[in-house]
Amino acid sequence: MLLPIAALVLRSFHLSWAELWALATNQRACAAYKLSLTASLAAALINAIFGSLLAWVLIRYRFPGRRLLDGLVDFPFALPTAVAGLTLANLFAAHGWLGQFLVPIGIRGAFTPLGVVIALTFVGLPFAVRTLQPVLENLDRGVEEAAACLGASRLRTFASVIAPTLFPTILTGFGLSFARALGEYGSIKFISGNLPSTEIAPVLMVARLDQYDYTGAIAVALVLMVFSFALLFTLNWVQGWAAKFQQP
Amino acid sequence: MTQPPASPQRLITPPSTQENPVVKWILIAVAGGFAALFLLLPLINVFAQAFAGGWAPYWKAVTDRDTGSAIRLTFLVAAISVPLNVAFGLAASWAIAKFNFRGKAVLLTFIDLPFSVSPVVAGLLFVLLFGANGLFGDWLAAHHLKIIFALPGIVLATIFVTFPYVARELIPIMQDQGSEQEEAALTLGASGWQTFWLVTVPSVKWGLLYGIILCNSRAMGEFGAVEVVSGHIAGQTDTLPLRVDKLYNEFDPVAPFAVATLLAFLALATLCVKLFLEWKSRDEA
């Protein structure tokens, strides 16, 4: 495990830093990081909102089809990302089931940055839901009853009692789905259509590797690793913070 | 027949710990609608597109010679990498949960590493190690060994990305159970191996099975890491996901979806086994 990373660093030491820096920060690379970060952020935000809603509905309500819905949440986790990208690109293309309604009104979900966001949302959704579910299940209902007995409306209880308690966990789920999105490659390869405007960092890395530009690929890989380690440390910190909220 | 008496709770106005039913059903509808549109529709679409031309083109794509070799390669890669990761996952989680030793935190971080590194970066690491210009490239060439653009590379990349699944599943279960049972077994005269196989492994069997199916589903479906090391030689180093990609790039309207249905069946089977395991472990608890 240590060896591959050591090799990567070693390789990069054989090169001059100026060359590496130039390849890591040229215009094409910067555009790719920018799209990677903004699209992953957008996807993680959508997942934080809809993922929390899904977790809430699955834990708090009983309705027909609940078990099916619960099983469906794991679907992006079980489905190979290549298949996800393939079917999403087809759904949102001009002749696809959703695209035939969306494209005429100007919403292009395939081969655009929006498509990248859609695919990243799909792959990250289980992380947001599955992180929140156990915490929501163990949430002390007594606190809500106390708030209600003190005369708080349901909305007030939700906004001032439930939401603040859940916030650190939602943030953790947000971070996990953000991390997943930053490294995603398979589904993007299909839905991005290999256009310069939809190139995210992992796609750029593979494109450089395909042209035997090892130095260029290493430069992007190093930046990606810096991103993911920074995120990992932030997440560890957030989880520690969230754990404090779970203590009775 | 007499009417049952109204339950006393119905007579007292309950404090508002429940949402208004209208709000409740709106939330359910939005969540369900989102899931149907975003999760169910893509799945249905795979099958709809695959069978758009009827059975004949579907059957032709699935029974194609290169698809056949992709199926065999995918199963072969999973058959090698999953058992290795099961052995490792069992050993690592056992060590972490039952013993205290120096470097435990480091081991835990390493187990999580593949989750935080992009699969394509993982693939690149192996190319840099074993590729023609890699660290061991000259040595491998001198001994006529081929790792990158061949089966060993695909297996290595798959092992790397599926590394955490079994261990991550087992560590919390083993930690929950503590080591009293093992201590009892050892006190009663069981050997270390007997304790491990007859006490530890059976007590985590559902978690272990769950870890195995997750590991297997990822091993068969991995795209990024495998693509970087495979070299795309049709009929030789194309796994099923790579085969889907190749057919997609040939602008074939049916074939990529037909091959994708095989992977979708894998996903559905994984979910079914998962539901069964959840039901089974709840049953025993």
HADDOCK unambig.tbl for C-alpha pairs under 7 A between the chains (distance, minus, plus):
assign (segid A and resid 4 and name CA) (segid B and resid 125 and name CA) 5.28 0.50 0.50
assign (segid A and resid 4 and name CA) (segid B and resid 126 and name CA) 6.58 0.50 0.50
assign (segid A and resid 4 and name CA) (segid B and resid 129 and name CA) 6.57 0.50 0.50
assign (segid A and resid 5 and name CA) (segid B and resid 125 and name CA) 6.74 0.50 0.50
assign (segid A and resid 7 and name CA) (segid B and resid 128 and name CA) 6.92 0.50 0.50
assign (segid A and resid 7 and name CA) (segid B and resid 129 and name CA) 6.45 0.50 0.50
assign (segid A and resid 8 and name CA) (segid B and resid 125 and name CA) 6.24 0.50 0.50
assign (segid A and resid 8 and name CA) (segid B and resid 128 and name CA) 6.77 0.50 0.50
assign (segid A and resid 53 and name CA) (segid B and resid 31 and name CA) 6.34 0.50 0.50
assign (segid A and resid 54 and name CA) (segid B and resid 31 and name CA) 5.36 0.50 0.50
assign (segid A and resid 57 and name CA) (segid B and resid 27 and name CA) 6.92 0.50 0.50
assign (segid A and resid 57 and name CA) (segid B and resid 28 and name CA) 5.98 0.50 0.50
assign (segid A and resid 71 and name CA) (segid B and resid 271 and name CA) 6.93 0.50 0.50
assign (segid A and resid 72 and name CA) (segid B and resid 39 and name CA) 6.68 0.50 0.50
assign (segid A and resid 78 and name CA) (segid B and resid 217 and name CA) 6.36 0.50 0.50
assign (segid A and resid 78 and name CA) (segid B and resid 267 and name CA) 4.83 0.50 0.50
assign (segid A and resid 78 and name CA) (segid B and resid 270 and name CA) 6.70 0.50 0.50
assign (segid A and resid 79 and name CA) (segid B and resid 264 and name CA) 6.24 0.50 0.50
assign (segid A and resid 79 and name CA) (segid B and resid 267 and name CA) 4.97 0.50 0.50
assign (segid A and resid 80 and name CA) (segid B and resid 221 and name CA) 4.48 0.50 0.50
assign (segid A and resid 80 and name CA) (segid B and resid 222 and name CA) 6.54 0.50 0.50
assign (segid A and resid 80 and name CA) (segid B and resid 263 and name CA) 6.83 0.50 0.50
assign (segid A and resid 82 and name CA) (segid B and resid 223 and name CA) 6.56 0.50 0.50
assign (segid A and resid 82 and name CA) (segid B and resid 241 and name CA) 5.98 0.50 0.50
assign (segid A and resid 83 and name CA) (segid B and resid 260 and name CA) 5.76 0.50 0.50
assign (segid A and resid 87 and name CA) (segid B and resid 42 and name CA) 5.60 0.50 0.50
assign (segid A and resid 87 and name CA) (segid B and resid 45 and name CA) 6.38 0.50 0.50
assign (segid A and resid 87 and name CA) (segid B and resid 46 and name CA) 5.79 0.50 0.50
assign (segid A and resid 88 and name CA) (segid B and resid 42 and name CA) 6.14 0.50 0.50
assign (segid A and resid 144 and name CA) (segid B and resid 17 and name CA) 6.31 0.50 0.50
assign (segid A and resid 145 and name CA) (segid B and resid 17 and name CA) 5.93 0.50 0.50
assign (segid A and resid 148 and name CA) (segid B and resid 15 and name CA) 5.55 0.50 0.50
assign (segid A and resid 148 and name CA) (segid B and resid 16 and name CA) 5.60 0.50 0.50
assign (segid A and resid 148 and name CA) (segid B and resid 17 and name CA) 6.27 0.50 0.50
assign (segid A and resid 149 and name CA) (segid B and resid 15 and name CA) 6.10 0.50 0.50
assign (segid A and resid 153 and name CA) (segid B and resid 16 and name CA) 6.60 0.50 0.50
assign (segid A and resid 154 and name CA) (segid B and resid 16 and name CA) 5.72 0.50 0.50
assign (segid A and resid 154 and name CA) (segid B and resid 17 and name CA) 6.50 0.50 0.50
assign (segid A and resid 154 and name CA) (segid B and resid 19 and name CA) 6.53 0.50 0.50
assign (segid A and resid 179 and name CA) (segid B and resid 116 and name CA) 6.93 0.50 0.50
assign (segid A and resid 183 and name CA) (segid B and resid 117 and name CA) 6.82 0.50 0.50
assign (segid A and resid 183 and name CA) (segid B and resid 118 and name CA) 4.06 0.50 0.50
assign (segid A and resid 183 and name CA) (segid B and resid 119 and name CA) 6.82 0.50 0.50
assign (segid A and resid 184 and name CA) (segid B and resid 118 and name CA) 6.64 0.50 0.50
assign (segid A and resid 185 and name CA) (segid B and resid 224 and name CA) 5.84 0.50 0.50
assign (segid A and resid 186 and name CA) (segid B and resid 223 and name CA) 5.62 0.50 0.50
assign (segid A and resid 186 and name CA) (segid B and resid 224 and name CA) 5.57 0.50 0.50
assign (segid A and resid 202 and name CA) (segid B and resid 120 and name CA) 6.51 0.50 0.50
assign (segid A and resid 221 and name CA) (segid B and resid 121 and name CA) 5.70 0.50 0.50
assign (segid A and resid 225 and name CA) (segid B and resid 117 and name CA) 6.48 0.50 0.50
assign (segid A and resid 228 and name CA) (segid B and resid 116 and name CA) 5.96 0.50 0.50
assign (segid A and resid 228 and name CA) (segid B and resid 117 and name CA) 6.64 0.50 0.50
